[in-house]
Amino acid sequence: MKTPKSIKRFVDIFSSLPGIGPRQAIRLAFYFVRQGKAFQEDFARTVADFKHISICSQCFYLSENKEGLCDFCSDKNRNRAAIAIVEKETDILSIENTGKFNGRYLVLGDLKKNGILETEQKLRLQSLKKWIEKELDGKAEEIVVAINPTTEGDIIAAIITESMRQFANKVSRLGRGIPTGGEIEFADEDTLGSAIEGRS
């Protein structure tokens, strides 16, 4: 029996996702089939709703708001003068789970292993500088460089620190609660919370 075209298409799409290869994609396809139509329709509706998500025009996180700002950038109760620069959107979720930071963010995007900022990442940093000049009269209270403590991450963090130094009263890095080579996304809340509190 030939594999149905819909299964092949599913496998093509899912095997292109991070951390999922062709074998796992095939297993997922058959799992979806076994779950029945109600599950499949609910999943399809959920994916279809992604069309309502855009990229925040200020911090490059995700937004479902019509004005284009994410919930962090549009929240007037947050300290807009404290800014954490992170690599990935999931790093924001991890930091938020600690309850130790009440500022805003900037998402750089996935860092390359060569320790060099891509053009898009440089543009995002430039947009932050312009925002600070316009909204904070040129100086943030603090910029937290919340980049993973890997060899490449340390190089990038040093570049960002030097680039942002004149735009903040203080430029800090996360404390070393996170082990060298570790990732913010996978740090437990207590460890990450301690790293935020111990930033310097």
C-alpha positions in Angstrom: 0.0 0.0 0.0 1.3 3.4 -0.9 1.6 6.1 1.7 -1.3 8.6 1.4 -0.2 12.0 0.0 -1.5 13.8 3.1 0.8 11.7 5.2 3.8 12.4 2.9 3.0 16.2 3.1 2.7 16.0 6.9 6.1 14.3 7.1 7.8 16.8 4.8 6.6 19.7 6.9 7.2 18.2 10.3 10.6 16.8 9.5 11.8 20.3 8.7 11.0 21.5 12.2 13.8 21.8 14.8 14.5 18.6 16.6 12.1 16.5 14.5 13.5 14.1 11.9 11.7 12.0 9.3 11.2 9.0 11.5 9.7 11.0 14.3 7.5 12.9 11.8 6.1 9.6 10.5 5.3 8.5 14.1 3.5 11.8 14.7 1.5 11.4 11.5 0.2 8.0 12.5 -0.5 9.4 16.0 -2.6 12.2 14.5 -4.5 9.7 12.4 -5.2 7.4 15.4 -6.6 10.4 17.5 -9.5 10.8 15.2 -11.3 13.7 13.4 -12.1 15.8 16.5 -8.4 16.0 17.5 -7.4 16.7 13.9 -9.9 19.5 13.4 -8.9 21.1 16.8 -5.2 21.0 15.8 -6.0 22.4 12.3 -8.0 25.3 14.0 -5.1 26.0 16.3 -2.6 26.2 13.5 -5.0 28.3 11.5 -5.1 30.8 14.3 -1.4 31.5 13.9 -2.4 33.9 11.1 -3.5 36.3 13.8 0.1 36.4 15.3 2.6 39.0 14.2 6.0 40.1 15.3 6.1 42.9 17.8 7.4 46.1 16.1 9.4 47.1 19.2 10.9 44.0 20.7 10.3 41.3 18.0 8.4 39.0 20.4 5.0 37.7 19.3 1.9 39.9 19.2 -1.8 39.2 18.9 -2.7 42.9 19.3 -4.0 44.9 16.4 -1.6 47.8 17.2 1.4 45.5 16.6 2.9 45.6 20.1 3.2 42.5 22.3 1.8 42.3 25.8 5.1 43.2 27.3 5.7 46.4 25.2 2.1 47.6 25.6 2.0 47.0 29.4 2.2 50.4 31.2 2.9 48.7 34.5 6.3 47.3 33.3 9.5 49.2 33.7 10.3 50.3 30.2 13.7 51.7 31.2 15.0 48.1 32.1 15.6 46.0 29.0 16.7 42.4 28.6 18.3 41.4 25.4 17.7 37.7 24.7 18.4 35.3 21.9 15.0 33.5 21.6 11.3 34.0 22.4 11.4 31.0 24.7 14.1 32.8 26.8 11.5 35.5 27.5 9.0 32.8 28.7 11.7 31.3 31.0 12.6 34.7 32.5 9.0 35.6 33.0 8.4 32.4 34.9 10.9 33.5 37.5 8.9 36.6 38.4 12.3 38.4 38.9 12.2 40.8 36.0 9.6 43.5 35.2 11.2 45.3 32.2 10.8 44.9 28.5 12.8 42.8 26.0 14.6 42.6 22.7 14.7 39.3 20.8 17.8 39.1 18.7 17.0 35.8 17.0 19.1 32.6 16.8 22.8 33.2 17.1 25.2 31.6 14.8 28.1 29.5 16.1 30.7 31.8 14.6 30.2 34.5 17.3 29.2 37.1 14.7 26.0 39.1 14.7 23.9 38.7 11.5 22.7 41.8 9.6 19.1 41.4 10.9 20.4 41.2 14.5 22.4 44.4 14.1 19.3 46.1 12.7 17.3 44.9 15.8 20.0 46.4 18.1 19.9 49.6 16.1 16.1 49.8 16.5 16.5 49.5 20.2 19.1 52.3 20.3 16.6 54.5 18.3 13.8 53.6 20.7 16.0 54.5 23.7 16.9 57.8 22.2 13.3 58.6 21.5 11.5 57.2 24.5 14.1 57.4 27.2 16.0 60.5 26.2 19.0 58.4 25.2 19.5 56.4 28.4 17.9 53.3 29.8 18.3 52.5 33.5 19.7 49.1 32.7 20.3 46.8 29.8 20.6 43.1 30.8 22.5 41.1 28.2 20.7 37.7 28.8 22.6 35.6 26.3 23.4 31.9 26.9 26.8 31.5 28.6 28.4 29.5 25.8 31.7 30.4 24.2 29.9 32.0 21.2 27.3 33.6 23.6 30.1 35.2 25.6 31.6 36.7 22.5 28.3 38.0 21.3 27.5 39.4 24.8 30.8 41.3 24.8 29.9 42.8 21.4 26.4 43.8 22.6 27.7 45.2 25.9 30.2 47.5 24.1 27.6 48.5 21.5 24.9 49.4 24.1 27.2 50.9 26.9 26.4 54.5 26.0 22.7 53.9 25.9 22.3 52.8 29.5 23.4 53.8 33.0 24.2 50.1 33.5 24.8 47.2 31.2 24.7 43.9 33.0 24.9 40.1 32.4 23.1 37.3 34.1 24.8 36.0 37.2 26.6 32.7 36.8 23.8 30.6 38.3 23.5 29.1 34.8 26.4 26.8 34.1 28.8 27.6 31.3 27.4 26.0 28.1 23.9 26.0 29.6 20.8 27.5 28.0 18.4 30.0 29.5 15.4 28.2 27.9 16.1 25.0 29.9 17.3 26.5 33.2 15.0 25.8 36.2 13.2 28.8 37.7 15.2 28.9 40.9 18.6 28.8 39.0 17.5 31.4 36.4 15.9 33.6 39.1 19.2 33.6 41.0 21.1 34.5 37.8 18.7 37.4 37.2 19.1 38.6 40.8 22.9 38.2 40.7 23.4 40.0 37.4 26.3 42.4 37.3 
